């Protein structure tokens, strides 16, 4: 029933998808978020609370975990 972010499903390597614009946050160490000065390899749950979707500015709770392939 809860629409809250289920952090228990989010692991360090879990990719997170914005459900507004489908931007994918990927904690892959080869990537990172230079615009927001996020170190590469930062897991979604370790992002600073000010972080929001770089494309549409959606809050973190608008992101859903992507299943690992
Ligand atoms: Zn977005």
PDB file of the backbone (N, CA, C, O) and the ligand in Angstrom, with CONECT records:
HET     ZN  A 101       1
ATOM      1  N   UNK A   1       0.822  -1.197   0.000  1.00  0.00           N
ATOM      2  CA  UNK A   1       0.000   0.000   0.000  1.00  0.00           C
ATOM      3  C   UNK A   1       0.861   1.254   0.000  1.00  0.00           C
ATOM      4  O   UNK A   1       0.471   2.296  -0.526  1.00  0.00           O
ATOM      5  N   UNK A   2       2.034   1.131   0.598  1.00  0.00           N
ATOM      6  CA  UNK A   2       2.890   2.304   0.725  1.00  0.00           C
ATOM      7  C   UNK A   2       3.576   2.632  -0.593  1.00  0.00           C
ATOM      8  O   UNK A   2       4.058   1.746  -1.298  1.00  0.00           O
ATOM      9  N   UNK A   3       3.610   3.903  -0.906  1.00  0.00           N
ATOM     10  CA  UNK A   3       4.348   4.358  -2.083  1.00  0.00           C
ATOM     11  C   UNK A   3       5.734   4.845  -1.703  1.00  0.00           C
ATOM     12  O   UNK A   3       6.464   5.383  -2.536  1.00  0.00           O
ATOM     13  N   UNK A   4       6.087   4.657  -0.459  1.00  0.00           N
ATOM     14  CA  UNK A   4       7.395   5.111  -0.014  1.00  0.00           C
ATOM     15  C   UNK A   4       8.496   4.304  -0.685  1.00  0.00           C
ATOM     16  O   UNK A   4       8.304   3.159  -1.097  1.00  0.00           O
ATOM     17  N   UNK A   5       9.635   4.933  -0.777  1.00  0.00           N
ATOM     18  CA  UNK A   5      10.787   4.253  -1.335  1.00  0.00           C
ATOM     19  C   UNK A   5      11.150   3.068  -0.444  1.00  0.00           C
ATOM     20  O   UNK A   5      11.355   3.216   0.761  1.00  0.00           O
ATOM     21  N   UNK A   6      11.224   1.911  -1.052  1.00  0.00           N
ATOM     22  CA  UNK A   6      11.550   0.716  -0.286  1.00  0.00           C
ATOM     23  C   UNK A   6      13.062   0.526  -0.288  1.00  0.00           C
ATOM     24  O   UNK A   6      13.609  -0.156  -1.155  1.00  0.00           O
ATOM     25  N   UNK A   7      13.720   1.122   0.670  1.00  0.00           N
ATOM     26  CA  UNK A   7      15.183   1.135   0.653  1.00  0.00           C
ATOM     27  C   UNK A   7      15.773  -0.253   0.827  1.00  0.00           C
ATOM     28  O   UNK A   7      16.934  -0.484   0.488  1.00  0.00           O
ATOM     29  N   UNK A   8      14.991  -1.165   1.346  1.00  0.00           N
ATOM     30  CA  UNK A   8      15.533  -2.513   1.551  1.00  0.00           C
ATOM     31  C   UNK A   8      15.784  -3.223   0.232  1.00  0.00           C
ATOM     32  O   UNK A   8      16.544  -4.190   0.171  1.00  0.00           O
ATOM     33  N   UNK A   9      15.149  -2.746  -0.813  1.00  0.00           N
ATOM     34  CA  UNK A   9      15.367  -3.372  -2.114  1.00  0.00           C
ATOM     35  C   UNK A   9      16.516  -2.703  -2.854  1.00  0.00           C
ATOM     36  O   UNK A   9      16.930  -3.171  -3.915  1.00  0.00           O
ATOM     37  N   UNK A  10      17.021  -1.631  -2.312  1.00  0.00           N
ATOM     38  CA  UNK A  10      18.059  -0.876  -2.998  1.00  0.00           C
ATOM     39  C   UNK A  10      19.417  -1.254  -2.432  1.00  0.00           C
ATOM     40  O   UNK A  10      19.709  -1.011  -1.262  1.00  0.00           O
ATOM     41  N   UNK A  11      20.232  -1.847  -3.273  1.00  0.00           N
ATOM     42  CA  UNK A  11      21.567  -2.217  -2.850  1.00  0.00           C
ATOM     43  C   UNK A  11      22.574  -1.287  -3.504  1.00  0.00           C
ATOM     44  O   UNK A  11      22.224  -0.425  -4.311  1.00  0.00           O
ATOM     45  N   UNK A  12      23.838  -1.484  -3.134  1.00  0.00           N
ATOM     46  CA  UNK A  12      24.850  -0.537  -3.583  1.00  0.00           C
ATOM     47  C   UNK A  12      24.958  -0.443  -5.095  1.00  0.00           C
ATOM     48  O   UNK A  12      25.349   0.593  -5.633  1.00  0.00           O
ATOM     49  N   UNK A  13      24.612  -1.525  -5.778  1.00  0.00           N
ATOM     50  CA  UNK A  13      24.759  -1.504  -7.232  1.00  0.00           C
ATOM     51  C   UNK A  13      23.416  -1.430  -7.953  1.00  0.00           C
ATOM     52  O   UNK A  13      23.339  -1.655  -9.161  1.00  0.00           O
ATOM     53  N   UNK A  14      22.362  -1.114  -7.208  1.00  0.00           N
ATOM     54  CA  UNK A  14      21.038  -1.043  -7.818  1.00  0.00           C
ATOM     55  C   UNK A  14      20.904   0.219  -8.661  1.00  0.00           C
ATOM     56  O   UNK A  14      21.175   1.324  -8.191  1.00  0.00           O
ATOM     57  N   UNK A  15      20.489   0.045  -9.889  1.00  0.00           N
ATOM     58  CA  UNK A  15      20.198   1.208 -10.734  1.00  0.00           C
ATOM     59  C   UNK A  15      18.784   1.691 -10.434  1.00  0.00           C
ATOM     60  O   UNK A  15      17.881   0.889 -10.196  1.00  0.00           O
ATOM     61  N   UNK A  16      18.604   3.001 -10.449  1.00  0.00           N
ATOM     62  CA  UNK A  16      17.324   3.583 -10.097  1.00  0.00           C
ATOM     63  C   UNK A  16      16.793   4.393 -11.273  1.00  0.00           C
ATOM     64  O   UNK A  16      17.523   5.160 -11.901  1.00  0.00           O
ATOM     65  N   UNK A  17      15.506   4.205 -11.558  1.00  0.00           N
ATOM     66  CA  UNK A  17      14.911   4.854 -12.719  1.00  0.00           C
ATOM     67  C   UNK A  17      13.900   5.902 -12.274  1.00  0.00           C
ATOM     68  O   UNK A  17      13.034   5.638 -11.440  1.00  0.00           O
ATOM     69  N   UNK A  18      14.026   7.092 -12.844  1.00  0.00           N
ATOM     70  CA  UNK A  18      13.070   8.162 -12.578  1.00  0.00           C
ATOM     71  C   UNK A  18      11.752   7.820 -13.264  1.00  0.00           C
ATOM     72  O   UNK A  18      11.718   7.560 -14.466  1.00  0.00           O
ATOM     73  N   UNK A  19      10.669   7.823 -12.492  1.00  0.00           N
ATOM     74  CA  UNK A  19       9.403   7.449 -13.121  1.00  0.00           C
ATOM     75  C   UNK A  19       8.725   8.635 -13.803  1.00  0.00           C
ATOM     76  O   UNK A  19       7.630   8.497 -14.348  1.00  0.00           O
ATOM     77  N   UNK A  20       9.365   9.784 -13.772  1.00  0.00           N
ATOM     78  CA  UNK A  20       8.848  10.930 -14.529  1.00  0.00           C
ATOM     79  C   UNK A  20       9.436  10.946 -15.933  1.00  0.00           C
ATOM     80  O   UNK A  20       8.701  11.018 -16.918  1.00  0.00           O
ATOM     81  N   UNK A  21      10.765  10.878 -16.025  1.00  0.00           N
ATOM     82  CA  UNK A  21      11.412  11.062 -17.327  1.00  0.00           C
ATOM     83  C   UNK A  21      12.240   9.848 -17.737  1.00  0.00           C
ATOM     84  O   UNK A  21      12.832   9.845 -18.816  1.00  0.00           O
ATOM     85  N   UNK A  22      12.293   8.827 -16.901  1.00  0.00           N
ATOM     86  CA  UNK A  22      12.990   7.572 -17.186  1.00  0.00           C
ATOM     87  C   UNK A  22      14.508   7.729 -17.185  1.00  0.00           C
ATOM     88  O   UNK A  22      15.227   6.877 -17.706  1.00  0.00           O
ATOM     89  N   UNK A  23      14.986   8.812 -16.603  1.00  0.00           N
ATOM     90  CA  UNK A  23      16.429   8.900 -16.381  1.00  0.00           C
ATOM     91  C   UNK A  23      16.834   7.757 -15.448  1.00  0.00           C
ATOM     92  O   UNK A  23      16.127   7.448 -14.489  1.00  0.00           O
ATOM     93  N   UNK A  24      17.974   7.139 -15.738  1.00  0.00           N
ATOM     94  CA  UNK A  24      18.464   6.048 -14.897  1.00  0.00           C
ATOM     95  C   UNK A  24      19.713   6.491 -14.154  1.00  0.00           C
ATOM     96  O   UNK A  24      20.710   6.884 -14.761  1.00  0.00           O
ATOM     97  N   UNK A  25      19.643   6.422 -12.831  1.00  0.00           N
ATOM     98  CA  UNK A  25      20.848   6.637 -12.031  1.00  0.00           C
ATOM     99  C   UNK A  25      21.574   5.316 -11.905  1.00  0.00           C
ATOM    100  O   UNK A  25      21.028   4.334 -11.400  1.00  0.00           O
ATOM    101  N   UNK A  26      22.823   5.305 -12.374  1.00  0.00           N
ATOM    102  CA  UNK A  26      23.607   4.077 -12.377  1.00  0.00           C
ATOM    103  C   UNK A  26      24.830   4.282 -11.484  1.00  0.00           C
ATOM    104  O   UNK A  26      25.678   5.122 -11.786  1.00  0.00           O
ATOM    105  N   UNK A  27      24.933   3.521 -10.381  1.00  0.00           N
ATOM    106  CA  UNK A  27      26.079   3.672  -9.473  1.00  0.00           C
ATOM    107  C   UNK A  27      27.351   3.016  -9.983  1.00  0.00           C
ATOM    108  O   UNK A  27      28.309   2.844  -9.230  1.00  0.00           O
ATOM    109  N   UNK A  28      27.363   2.650 -11.254  1.00  0.00           N
ATOM    110  CA  UNK A  28      28.558   2.051 -11.826  1.00  0.00           C
ATOM    111  C   UNK A  28      29.775   2.936 -11.551  1.00  0.00           C
ATOM    112  O   UNK A  28      29.733   4.138 -11.814  1.00  0.00           O
ATOM    113  N   UNK A  29      30.861   2.356 -11.025  1.00  0.00           N
ATOM    114  CA  UNK A  29      32.065   3.147 -10.726  1.00  0.00           C
ATOM    115  C   UNK A  29      32.648   3.846 -11.947  1.00  0.00           C
ATOM    116  O   UNK A  29      33.430   4.787 -11.808  1.00  0.00           O
ATOM    117  N   UNK A  30      32.280   3.399 -13.125  1.00  0.00           N
ATOM    118  CA  UNK A  30      32.794   4.033 -14.338  1.00  0.00           C
ATOM    119  C   UNK A  30      32.025   5.307 -14.673  1.00  0.00           C
ATOM    120  O   UNK A  30      32.435   6.064 -15.553  1.00  0.00           O
ATOM    121  N   UNK A  31      30.931   5.544 -13.988  1.00  0.00           N
ATOM    122  CA  UNK A  31      30.099   6.696 -14.316  1.00  0.00           C
ATOM    123  C   UNK A  31      30.223   7.778 -13.251  1.00  0.00           C
ATOM    124  O   UNK A  31      31.275   8.402 -13.116  1.00  0.00           O
ATOM    125  N   UNK A  32      29.159   8.000 -12.501  1.00  0.00           N
ATOM    126  CA  UNK A  32      29.178   9.108 -11.545  1.00  0.00           C
ATOM    127  C   UNK A  32      28.380  10.272 -12.102  1.00  0.00           C
ATOM    128  O   UNK A  32      27.873  10.211 -13.222  1.00  0.00           O
ATOM    129  N   UNK A  33      28.273  11.310 -11.331  1.00  0.00           N
ATOM    130  CA  UNK A  33      27.446  12.457 -11.693  1.00  0.00           C
ATOM    131  C   UNK A  33      28.305  13.711 -11.553  1.00  0.00           C
ATOM    132  O   UNK A  33      28.354  14.337 -10.494  1.00  0.00           O
ATOM    133  N   UNK A  34      28.965  14.055 -12.626  1.00  0.00           N
ATOM    134  CA  UNK A  34      29.904  15.174 -12.562  1.00  0.00           C
ATOM    135  C   UNK A  34      29.185  16.494 -12.301  1.00  0.00           C
ATOM    136  O   UNK A  34      29.714  17.365 -11.609  1.00  0.00           O
ATOM    137  N   UNK A  35      27.999  16.640 -12.844  1.00  0.00           N
ATOM    138  CA  UNK A  35      27.265  17.894 -12.657  1.00  0.00           C
ATOM    139  C   UNK A  35      26.970  18.144 -11.189  1.00  0.00           C
ATOM    140  O   UNK A  35      27.054  19.275 -10.709  1.00  0.00           O
ATOM    141  N   UNK A  36      26.629  17.091 -10.489  1.00  0.00           N
ATOM    142  CA  UNK A  36      26.269  17.218  -9.073  1.00  0.00           C
ATOM    143  C   UNK A  36      27.448  16.909  -8.167  1.00  0.00           C
ATOM    144  O   UNK A  36      27.319  16.899  -6.943  1.00  0.00           O
ATOM    145  N   UNK A  37      28.598  16.655  -8.778  1.00  0.00           N
ATOM    146  CA  UNK A  37      29.803  16.343  -8.015  1.00  0.00           C
ATOM    147  C   UNK A  37      29.593  15.122  -7.112  1.00  0.00           C
ATOM    148  O   UNK A  37      30.028  15.090  -5.961  1.00  0.00           O
ATOM    149  N   UNK A  38      28.924  14.139  -7.667  1.00  0.00           N
ATOM    150  CA  UNK A  38      28.742  12.878  -6.963  1.00  0.00           C
ATOM    151  C   UNK A  38      29.882  11.945  -7.379  1.00  0.00           C
ATOM    152  O   UNK A  38      30.079  11.715  -8.571  1.00  0.00           O
ATOM    153  N   UNK A  39      30.624  11.413  -6.427  1.00  0.00           N
ATOM    154  CA  UNK A  39      31.709  10.498  -6.817  1.00  0.00           C
ATOM    155  C   UNK A  39      31.174   9.271  -7.537  1.00  0.00           C
ATOM    156  O   UNK A  39      30.113   8.751  -7.193  1.00  0.00           O
ATOM    157  N   UNK A  40      31.906   8.819  -8.524  1.00  0.00           N
ATOM    158  CA  UNK A  40      31.518   7.606  -9.229  1.00  0.00           C
ATOM    159  C   UNK A  40      31.415   6.452  -8.249  1.00  0.00           C
ATOM    160  O   UNK A  40      32.222   6.331  -7.327  1.00  0.00           O
ATOM    161  N   UNK A  41      30.414   5.605  -8.456  1.00  0.00           N
ATOM    162  CA  UNK A  41      30.233   4.454  -7.593  1.00  0.00           C
ATOM    163  C   UNK A  41      29.371   4.735  -6.372  1.00  0.00           C
ATOM    164  O   UNK A  41      29.187   3.852  -5.535  1.00  0.00           O
ATOM    165  N   UNK A  42      28.845   5.936  -6.257  1.00  0.00           N
ATOM    166  CA  UNK A  42      27.983   6.253  -5.124  1.00  0.00           C
ATOM    167  C   UNK A  42      26.641   5.538  -5.274  1.00  0.00           C
ATOM    168  O   UNK A  42      25.964   5.686  -6.291  1.00  0.00           O
ATOM    169  N   UNK A  43      26.264   4.767  -4.265  1.00  0.00           N
ATOM    170  CA  UNK A  43      24.977   4.094  -4.342  1.00  0.00           C
ATOM    171  C   UNK A  43      23.853   5.105  -4.183  1.00  0.00           C
ATOM    172  O   UNK A  43      24.039   6.178  -3.610  1.00  0.00           O
ATOM    173  N   UNK A  44      22.692   4.747  -4.697  1.00  0.00           N
ATOM    174  CA  UNK A  44      21.558   5.688  -4.662  1.00  0.00           C
ATOM    175  C   UNK A  44      21.233   6.101  -3.231  1.00  0.00           C
ATOM    176  O   UNK A  44      20.915   7.262  -2.972  1.00  0.00           O
ATOM    177  N   UNK A  45      21.311   5.156  -2.311  1.00  0.00           N
ATOM    178  CA  UNK A  45      20.958   5.462  -0.926  1.00  0.00           C
ATOM    179  C   UNK A  45      22.001   6.347  -0.249  1.00  0.00           C
ATOM    180  O   UNK A  45      21.745   6.897   0.822  1.00  0.00           O
ATOM    181  N   UNK A  46      23.172   6.486  -0.866  1.00  0.00           N
ATOM    182  CA  UNK A  46      24.213   7.335  -0.293  1.00  0.00           C
ATOM    183  C   UNK A  46      24.225   8.737  -0.888  1.00  0.00           C
ATOM    184  O   UNK A  46      25.035   9.577  -0.498  1.00  0.00           O
ATOM    185  N   UNK A  47      23.332   8.983  -1.825  1.00  0.00           N
ATOM    186  CA  UNK A  47      23.284  10.313  -2.421  1.00  0.00           C
ATOM    187  C   UNK A  47      22.863  11.348  -1.385  1.00  0.00           C
ATOM    188  O   UNK A  47      22.069  11.044  -0.495  1.00  0.00           O
ATOM    189  N   UNK A  48      23.381  12.553  -1.489  1.00  0.00           N
ATOM    190  CA  UNK A  48      22.936  13.606  -0.566  1.00  0.00           C
ATOM    191  C   UNK A  48      21.460  13.909  -0.783  1.00  0.00           C
ATOM    192  O   UNK A  48      20.944  13.745  -1.888  1.00  0.00           O
ATOM    193  N   UNK A  49      20.790  14.345   0.260  1.00  0.00           N
ATOM    194  CA  UNK A  49      19.342  14.552   0.184  1.00  0.00           C
ATOM    195  C   UNK A  49      18.984  15.645  -0.816  1.00  0.00           C
ATOM    196  O   UNK A  49      17.855  15.694  -1.304  1.00  0.00           O
ATOM    197  N   UNK A  50      19.942  16.525  -1.126  1.00  0.00           N
ATOM    198  CA  UNK A  50      19.650  17.582  -2.088  1.00  0.00           C
ATOM    199  C   UNK A  50      19.635  17.069  -3.520  1.00  0.00           C
ATOM    200  O   UNK A  50      19.173  17.755  -4.432  1.00  0.00           O
ATOM    201  N   UNK A  51      20.150  15.841  -3.713  1.00  0.00           N
ATOM    202  CA  UNK A  51      20.212  15.312  -5.072  1.00  0.00           C
ATOM    203  C   UNK A  51      18.806  15.082  -5.607  1.00  0.00           C
ATOM    204  O   UNK A  51      17.937  14.557  -4.911  1.00  0.00           O
ATOM    205  N   UNK A  52      18.598  15.483  -6.854  1.00  0.00           N
ATOM    206  CA  UNK A  52      17.337  15.194  -7.522  1.00  0.00           C
ATOM    207  C   UNK A  52      17.645  14.835  -8.966  1.00  0.00           C
ATOM    208  O   UNK A  52      18.782  14.946  -9.424  1.00  0.00           O
ATOM    209  N   UNK A  53      16.620  14.406  -9.666  1.00  0.00           N
ATOM    210  CA  UNK A  53      16.819  13.952 -11.041  1.00  0.00           C
ATOM    211  C   UNK A  53      17.492  15.043 -11.873  1.00  0.00           C
ATOM    212  O   UNK A  53      16.989  16.164 -11.932  1.00  0.00           O
ATOM    213  N   UNK A  54      18.624  14.735 -12.518  1.00  0.00           N
ATOM    214  CA  UNK A  54      19.323  15.740 -13.316  1.00  0.00           C
ATOM    215  C   UNK A  54      18.531  16.181 -14.543  1.00  0.00           C
ATOM    216  O   UNK A  54      18.809  17.236 -15.113  1.00  0.00           O
ATOM    217  N   UNK A  55      17.568  15.397 -14.944  1.00  0.00           N
ATOM    218  CA  UNK A  55      16.803  15.738 -16.144  1.00  0.00           C
ATOM    219  C   UNK A  55      15.519  16.504 -15.827  1.00  0.00           C
ATOM    220  O   UNK A  55      15.190  17.481 -16.500  1.00  0.00           O
ATOM    221  N   UNK A  56      14.806  16.061 -14.810  1.00  0.00           N
ATOM    222  CA  UNK A  56      13.494  16.669 -14.570  1.00  0.00           C
ATOM    223  C   UNK A  56      13.357  17.196 -13.151  1.00  0.00           C
ATOM    224  O   UNK A  56      12.307  17.725 -12.786  1.00  0.00           O
ATOM    225  N   UNK A  57      14.413  17.058 -12.343  1.00  0.00           N
ATOM    226  CA  UNK A  57      14.421  17.622 -10.991  1.00  0.00           C
ATOM    227  C   UNK A  57      13.472  16.900 -10.035  1.00  0.00           C
ATOM    228  O   UNK A  57      13.112  17.444  -8.991  1.00  0.00           O
ATOM    229  N   UNK A  58      13.070  15.691 -10.384  1.00  0.00           N
ATOM    230  CA  UNK A  58      12.206  14.932  -9.486  1.00  0.00           C
ATOM    231  C   UNK A  58      12.967  14.542  -8.221  1.00  0.00           C
ATOM    232  O   UNK A  58      14.176  14.317  -8.257  1.00  0.00           O
ATOM    233  N   UNK A  59      12.256  14.465  -7.122  1.00  0.00           N
ATOM    234  CA  UNK A  59      12.871  14.071  -5.855  1.00  0.00           C
ATOM    235  C   UNK A  59      13.264  12.595  -5.892  1.00  0.00           C
ATOM    236  O   UNK A  59      12.792  11.827  -6.730  1.00  0.00           O
ATOM    237  N   UNK A  60      14.128  12.226  -4.974  1.00  0.00           N
ATOM    238  CA  UNK A  60      14.630  10.844  -4.946  1.00  0.00           C
ATOM    239  C   UNK A  60      13.513   9.822  -4.772  1.00  0.00           C
ATOM    240  O   UNK A  60      13.610   8.708  -5.287  1.00  0.00           O
ATOM    241  N   UNK A  61      12.457  10.185  -4.057  1.00  0.00           N
ATOM    242  CA  UNK A  61      11.388   9.207  -3.845  1.00  0.00           C
ATOM    243  C   UNK A  61      10.576   8.924  -5.104  1.00  0.00           C
ATOM    244  O   UNK A  61       9.715   8.044  -5.118  1.00  0.00           O
ATOM    245  N   UNK A  62      10.867   9.691  -6.171  1.00  0.00           N
ATOM    246  CA  UNK A  62      10.206   9.406  -7.436  1.00  0.00           C
ATOM    247  C   UNK A  62      10.950   8.353  -8.253  1.00  0.00           C
ATOM    248  O   UNK A  62      10.531   7.998  -9.354  1.00  0.00           O
ATOM    249  N   UNK A  63      12.041   7.865  -7.708  1.00  0.00           N
ATOM    250  CA  UNK A  63      12.822   6.865  -8.415  1.00  0.00           C
ATOM    251  C   UNK A  63      12.418   5.463  -7.946  1.00  0.00           C
ATOM    252  O   UNK A  63      12.108   5.242  -6.775  1.00  0.00           O
ATOM    253  N   UNK A  64      12.433   4.540  -8.885  1.00  0.00           N
ATOM    254  CA  UNK A  64      12.122   3.158  -8.591  1.00  0.00           C
ATOM    255  C   UNK A  64      13.313   2.285  -8.965  1.00  0.00           C
ATOM    256  O   UNK A  64      14.002   2.553  -9.949  1.00  0.00           O
ATOM    257  N   UNK A  65      13.556   1.226  -8.167  1.00  0.00           N
ATOM    258  CA  UNK A  65      14.675   0.355  -8.494  1.00  0.00           C
ATOM    259  C   UNK A  65      14.450  -0.401  -9.797  1.00  0.00           C
ATOM    260  O   UNK A  65      13.348  -0.874 -10.074  1.00  0.00           O
ATOM    261  N   UNK A  66      15.497  -0.505 -10.581  1.00  0.00           N
ATOM    262  CA  UNK A  66      15.468  -1.323 -11.789  1.00  0.00           C
ATOM    263  C   UNK A  66      15.966  -2.712 -11.417  1.00  0.00           C
ATOM    264  O   UNK A  66      16.943  -2.854 -10.682  1.00  0.00           O
ATOM    265  N   UNK A  67      15.298  -3.722 -11.924  1.00  0.00           N
ATOM    266  CA  UNK A  67      15.752  -5.079 -11.658  1.00  0.00           C
ATOM    267  C   UNK A  67      17.101  -5.305 -12.305  1.00  0.00           C
ATOM    268  O   UNK A  67      17.333  -4.878 -13.436  1.00  0.00           O
ATOM    269  N   UNK A  68      17.990  -5.974 -11.594  1.00  0.00           N
ATOM    270  CA  UNK A  68      19.275  -6.309 -12.177  1.00  0.00           C
ATOM    271  C   UNK A  68      19.082  -7.346 -13.267  1.00  0.00           C
ATOM    272  O   UNK A  68      18.268  -8.261 -13.143  1.00  0.00           O
ATOM    273  N   UNK A  69      19.841  -7.185 -14.332  1.00  0.00           N
ATOM    274  CA  UNK A  69      19.712  -8.117 -15.433  1.00  0.00           C
ATOM    275  C   UNK A  69      20.550  -9.353 -15.177  1.00  0.00           C
ATOM    276  O   UNK A  69      20.572 -10.265 -16.003  1.00  0.00           O
TER     277      UNK A  69
HETATM  278 ZN    ZN A 101      13.547  12.567 -14.027  1.00  0.00          ZN
END
